[in-house]
Amino acid sequence: MERTILNYFFIAGCILFLGIIIFFLRKNTLSLKYALIWLFSDLGMLILSIFPSVLAYIANFLGFILASNAAFTILLAFVIIISLQITSVVSRQSEEIKKLAQANALLEKRVRELEKNES
């Protein structure tokens, strides 16, 4: 099978994406748990870039006429799953922040009461 410029462009994009993930990991702005999700997605994109016939096989297996339709459907599913996972994390952190703010308010009240009793 002949490689097109688009294949090389996607392969270069995957390598660049891998570099960005590693950069974020080194700067500690991305935790390893989330980096693994992006690393696996990058690996999938790289495989599809190197072997485009894999996408055609997946599309045929899933009953899509065009491989591009399968790619968009898989991408949409991936984005929905990532969004759901991120929403879950944000919800948990929001509850934790609320609990910490309440505990902090109670501690500040206690400190004011102790300061008031000392004077």
Rosetta blueprint (number, residue, H / E / L):
1 M L
2 E L
3 R L
4 T L
5 I H
6 L H
7 N H
8 Y H
9 F H
10 F H
11 I H
12 A H
13 G H
14 C H
15 I H
16 L H
17 F H
18 L H
19 G H
20 I H
21 I H
22 I H
23 F H
24 F H
25 L H
26 R H
27 K L
28 N L
29 T L
30 L L
31 S L
32 L H
33 K H
34 Y H
35 A H
36 L H
37 I H
38 W H
39 L H
40 F H
41 S H
42 D H
43 L H
44 G H
45 M H
46 L H
47 I H
48 L H
49 S H
50 I H
51 F L
52 P H
53 S H
54 V H
55 L H
56 A H
57 Y H
58 I H
59 A H
60 N H
61 F H
62 L H
63 G L
64 F L
65 I L
66 L L
67 A H
68 S H
69 N H
70 A H
71 A H
72 F H
73 T H
74 I H
75 L H
76 L H
77 A H
78 F H
79 V H
80 I H
81 I H
82 I H
83 S H
84 L H
85 Q H
86 I H
87 T H
88 S H
89 V H
90 V H
91 S H
92 R H
93 Q H
94 S H
95 E H
96 E H
97 I H
98 K H
99 K H
100 L H
101 A H
102 Q H
103 A H
104 N H
105 A H
106 L H
107 L H
108 E H
109 K H
110 R H
111 V H
112 R H
113 E H
114 L H
115 E H
116 K H
117 N H
118 E H
119 S L
